[in-house]
Amino acid sequence: MKNIPLHNSAREMPDYLLHSQEQTLARPEREMRSSDSPYIEQIGRLCIESESVSLCPASGHWNMLVVRYQDEISLSVWGPMTKGAIMLYREGAEILSITFPLGIFLPQMPVGHLVDTGEFLPRTSATSFWLGDFSWQFPGYENVEMFVNKLVRKGLLVHDPVVDAALQDQAQAMSKRSIQRRFRHATGLSLRTLQAIERAQHAATLLQQGTSVLDTVEEAGYFDQPHLTRALKRFIGQTPTQIARMGKP
């Protein structure tokens, strides 16, 4: 499997999904839907009608991406992002994204090895790829649940309830160190890093809703404005002023 490292504070994608720091940000329209599967956080579909650039903030979740471009198809697995990234989407690309809940992971692909990076799974044909000693058909937007359920039945996608308990701050019959180890193994991140990402996401939402910078500092639990600014530049990729401007019509 090909490993794709970070480059210039952004994930390095194939040549049809190149990164750029020099273009004006524009969010391509994305169709999203929820799922009744406990193994799926959300499903997205993106058809790029014209070349566009999108800001991708840090996220504690990992994803599968199925990309169709110029009569070729690929499936890649991307770990959680601990920094903001800017991504350029090439015209004509069709992208299916499957986001997985915290605590769901692929034992054969430790998510800790995929933080801020991704891996392409080898293709076995024009319509299939290889994972866990099996050949799989590339999933489509409408049959993601069927695909994921098959992964679960084969033991390729598992759930660690320790993560749920840690997120809910529930008491557990194991040492703190064991909980931390299980949490990092299943999510790729420490609980502290995940909370820092989620706090920055909350702060960004407040700013986009028109909350002042000083009120955002207080509501999101930052020490002061410089603390907020450092966190947003790291996890969102923009300053408080830039984020607030995005929320204005």
N, C-alpha and C positions, 0 to 999 in steps of 0.2 A: 504494500500500500504506500502511496506517495504521501509524504508529510509536507504540509504547506505552512511555513513559519510566518510570523508577523514581519511586515516591512513598512518602515516609516510610520509607525503607530497605527497601522491598519492591516487587516488580514489580506494576505496576498492570495488572490483568486486566479482562476484560469484567465487566458488572455481576453475572454469575452466578459470578464468581470474585473477589470483592472481598477486599481486605486488611484486616486488623484487628490492632491491638496490644493489644486489651483482653480477648480471650477466652482461655480455658484451652486450652493446646496439647493436641491429640489427633491421632494419626496415622490417617488413613483407611486401610483395608486395601487393598493394592495387589497385583495379580497381575503378576508379572514373568516374563519368559522371555528366554533368550539366543537367539542366532541364529548360523547357520553362515556368514552373509554377512560378509566382512571390512569391509563398509561400515556395519555396524550394531553398536553397543556393547551395547544391550539394548532390549527392548520392554516397555512397561508398560500395564496397563489398570486403570482406577479407576472404580468405580461408586459414586456418593455416595448412600447410603441416607438419611442425615440430615446436616444442616449440621454441618460440622466444620472445625477449624483445624489446619494442619500447618506445622511449621517446615521451611523449605527452606534448607539450608546452601549456601554457595558451591560452585560446581562449574566445572571447566575445560571441560566438554563443552557443546555446543549441542544443542538439541532441536527437534523438530517436535511440536506438540500438535494433535490433532484432537478437538474438543469438540462433543458433542451435548447440547443443552439446550432444552427446551420446543419440540421440533419444528424446531429450527434447528441447523445444523452449520457449523463454521468450522475453518480450518487456520491456525495461526500458527507462526512460526519464532522461537525464543528463543536468544539468544547465551549465552555463559558468564556465570555470576554471580560477582561479586567481593565479595559481602557476603551475610550471612544475611538471609532474608526470612520473614515470616509470611503465610500465605495462607489465606483463608477459602473453603471449597468449598460451593456451594449444593446443597441437596438435589435430587436428580434428574439432576444433571450426569453424563455419561459421558465419560471422558477417555482417549484413546489417546496415549501418549507414545513417541516414537522418539528414542533417544539415540544420537548419532554418535561414533565414535572420534576421538581427536585426530589431526589431519592430514587429515581428510575435511571438505570444505567445498563450499558453493554459490558458484561464481564470480560469479554475478549478484547475490548478496546477501552482500557482504563481511562476514565474521563480526566484524571489528573495529568495524563500525557497529552491531552488535547487543549489545555488552557491556552487561550489566545492563538490557537492554530487549528488545523483540520487535516483530515486524511481522505483521499479518494479511494473508494473500494474498487478492486479490479473488476472489469467487465468480463462476462463469459460469452456474451453475444451482443448483438445490436439492441436487444431488449431485456437483458438480464445482467446481474452482477453477482459477485461471490462474497458470502459472509457466513462464517461459522461452519465451514465444510458443506455448505449448501448453495445452490444457485437459486437466485430470487428474481422474479420479474420486477422491473421498476414500477413502483406504485404510482397511481394517479390521484388527483384531488378527491375523487369520489370514493376511492376504495382504500384510503389510508388505514381506516380501522381494521379492515380485513388483513392487511399487510402486517400491522402492529400485533394483532392477535396471534398471527402465525409465529412471529418472533417470540412472543411470550410462551407459546406452547412448546417451542423448540428449546426453551431455556436461554435464549439469546438476549432477552430483555427482562431484567429483574427489578425488584423493588426492595429497598431496605427501610423497614419501619422505624429504625433508629433515627433516620433523618426527620421524619414527621414529628417524632417525640421531641427532638432537639429544637425544631422550629417553633413548637408550641410550648417550649420550656417545661416539659413534663419530666417528672422524676423517672429514672431508669435504673435497673438493677445491674449497673456496671460502672466502672471507674470513669472519671471525667476524661482521662487520657484515651480510654477505649472508645468512648463516644466521639471524641474528636477524630480519632483514626478512622472510625466507620463513616463519619460524616464526610471527611475529606476523600475517602475512597469512593463514595457514591456520588459526590458532587464535583470533585476536583478542587474545591475551595474550602477554606476554613469558614466557620460560622461568622467570625468577625468580618472577614472580607465580604461575604455575602450581604451582611447587614449594612456595610458601608456602601455597597452598590445600590441596595434598595433604598437607602436614605437619600443618596444622590438622585435616584429616579423620582422619589417623592418631592424633593426640592425642585427639580426641573418642572414637574407637573404644577407645583404651586406658582412658580414664576410664569409659566405659560398661561395660567388662569388669571394673572394680573396681580398676584400677591407681591408686595414690595420686597426688595432684597433684605431689608432689616427684619421684616416680619417672617420671611422665609428662614432666615438664620435661626430665629427663635422657634418657629413651628417645627422645623426639621431637626432641631437639636444640635446645631453647630456652635462652636465656641464664639466665633466672630465672623465678620465678612470675609477676611482673608482665608479662613478655614473653609468656608463655603466655596469660595472661588477655586481654591486648590482642588477640592473634591470634584466639582463640576467639570473643571478642565481635564481632570484625569478620567473620570468615569463617563462623562457625557461628551466631552470633546469641545465644549464651548464655555464661555464665561457667562456669569449670570445675566449680563446685559444682552448678550447675543441670544440666550434662551428666551428671555422675556420678549425680545423683538419678534421671535418666531411665533409667539402666541397672539400677536396683534393682527387684525384683519388687514 
